[in-house]
């Protein structure tokens, strides 16, 4: 079929003027998809707000009208948590300005996240590429992974002191194992035919690792980062609970010792907000680095 005849099939002749009019089924389908995506996003946000309103409303009403069921002294209440946050923002905390506590915990978390991610990727790729290294050191990796992280946090507090180093070390350990196992498995799951073709085209081991294996395993590595930042945040807070003078973890510890349930929940809310912001940044990074990845099953919006 010639290009002219194919183009003619896409034109519609209007009965009034006899002039050809371009049909737009593709444009209509695209517009319907955009409307469906916007409607779906609106429904998601609305359901999220509704869920939060139901949970918080039930919590508040239970503490007000059924304190024997949910005692506000032990479980706090949403209005008290909000009041505690307002007091911390306006009048500072017992440890100093609230922004300072958040900044300290974020520094510890980001430091542990970076150290744990880099070491996990490097060691995971090396062991995934080298059978001898894998066979020799895999038993030690598995044994270390079985050690409770709280024990390591106590060890780091003793050996490294109560400054930022012990918190970064605790956070890095939690991140390392998640990233390591994903990087290791991602390297092992690279398609063998892809490696063989690269070798036929003359790729040496360095180019094979940097231009074929690591990009192929990138989806595995990025997937581990969604979990890893939350674990880094946990590690930083655990390190602060072992001993610190600043940080959100120390703020929670102080509120707990003063029987301030609202303060404990307010600190937890700050940690959740930090984790959600980091999750949004990691998701944006993922979408930028692996644009080639096809949509996940079930991610398409129905129209």
Steps between C-alpha positions, in 0.01 A plus 500: 500500500644841405540787745234700311236226526585441867459869574170504312363231731562729798299787346124543523313696227239735642166486313452877509822618339654186363830603662699234681496519879767320705358235729622510858442164666853502645453850644168400656655190655786707644257751647294221657814352653600837646152549648501147639843551657393828661178344627693208644750731675213705644337182632829387657552831680138513610514146641826579679345805665187304587703221660701749707182683605331177609801372699578833665133575564440162661816540706402849621142406582606184681743687725237766574186291553637152574820555700463160662548343155781728374660687787644832373769487769653189340394541136481877460248663270525674163415843639767460769757388243426805287525724806837343586634569150382861521673542835822352363492731200411818688666451840779254407553157650677406821808424288494819293335615176295235323670562166831417666373161621368416154824613336715288731295185436496570127879539491544167677245332274639632173856417607408143587291468186788611275761282672275194510385543139847546352652212695200275426513569126878461471524178702181361346624556145847362580364184659238462231767518230759280675401144585802447729423809710138394524581148617757619756321796658130412460496305826638803688245733340216270602634466854539877537150555365363276776647717777233728657562858397432625853808311619710668232358837598613445857844390378538810282395723791776345713774497236426819305352712775170683518567746219375481142739220400321230700161604356633495143656158558175356638299642211758380245484144629124486461523637146794288392335158513187604310699668222762223491254216450310692230820598317635147526178345369465766230846415366421129505173559313657682203412317180781270393440565129547873559839437660602261222406753231698773677805274514465422129499874430832532684396621847761433768414428864501868600266610221288191550451591865446874459301503173303175510477338841451801728240667272315168476504459879405863559131424543586255779727754668253787474223279638708438813539874560129541571540274802853606589432863588236399751746255652767771512254719688433215743874450548557869573219506755620177665847652527352810662311287750829346616629846583478845346445863587306595186277344238144383454582167664624676811188718488283186501712350778456814711123506442473133592682552830265788580193282425412733214321274253412793277870587476587143404240498222606849387858377461378196308301732273816700427685181408215393272505839324877472446460150356223608262705793369796269440273247328378770259862595417601136444195442278591803288856368473371157400276644229792697360761224504293213362259662256541199271329267746153389382202576725441252779213255475183667626641854480299600193187705567188349344297731272 
